[in-house]
């Protein structure tokens, strides 16, 4: 395994880690109404199997939306690259994403979540969103809800834009999406266990976001 491939795998693992731990502290807090809605509306069978299938479809829809957004951003980057060097833009994107994640994680750790007003407003609009969308299946629900404002997703997308190629950006967001899906799937099965330990998981999530933010900042400086 050469150095370039090793670095690529490390980058993908970092995006998965960001998604997984960010999902524990952030996605469960923001998206648990949608998880509950998916289970209550689309679960047709009793038991864990009847719960997990709709949740897998819902999360697959979210990931598809994330990838579509990443492709659009990467396409814009290719246009810019055709006109001029992308080096400075990639460096700036990595630093910007790092600062965003660092501030986001720090604010959560200090219990002053900078995105709390947005997240609480989204939560208050959840019933209206559901009634207007009226999705016919959990996959389409995931497609639609993937477009909801999310600070963690924005940080990941900006970070992915800072990678060296469009294909790597898309794969990185795929790993990020898978990472966020695992905590939501677990929550759909053992939500009460996670809620009782939410403060602990939230602190771990914040520390990971801070660490990843510093990683992206130093990576952008070193670029």
C-alpha positions, 0 to 999 in steps of 0.5 A: 500500500503506497502512501497516497492510498493510505492517506486516502483510506485515512481520510475516508475513515475520518469522515466515517468517524465524524459521521458516527460520533457526530450522529450520536451527539447531533443527529439523534438530538435533531433527527430522532422525531423522523426516526420515530415517525419512520418506525411508527408509519412504515413498520408493517411487521412486529419485532426488530426486523419490521423496524430496521427495514424502513430505517435502512430505507430512510437512511439510504434516502438521506445518503443519496441526497448527501451524495447528490449535493456532494456531486453538485459541489464537486461539479462546481469545483471542476468548473472553477478548476478549469478556469484556474488553480483549485489549490487555494480553494481546497486549502481554504475549504479545509480550513473553513470546515475545520473552524466550523467543526471546532466551533460547533464542537466547542459550543456543544461542550460548553452547552451553548450549541451555536446551531440550537436555535436552528435545530429547535425551530426545525423540530417545531416544524416537524409535524408541518413538514410531515403533513406537507411531504406525506411521503409514500415510503421511507426512502423518499422521506430520507430523500426529502429530509436530507435537504434539511439544514444541518451544521454537521453536514455542512462541515462535512461537505465543505471538508469533502470539497477540500479533497483532491478530486471529485470522486474522493469527495463523493466517496468521503460523503458516502462514508460520512452518511453511513457513519451518521446512519448507524447511531440512528439505526441503533436509536430506532432499536434501543432509543431509551438506552441512548437517551439515558446516556445522552450527555455522555455521548454528546460530550464524546461527539463534541470532542470528536468534532473538535479533533476533526476540526483541528485535523482539517485546519492543520490539513488545510495549512499543510496543503 
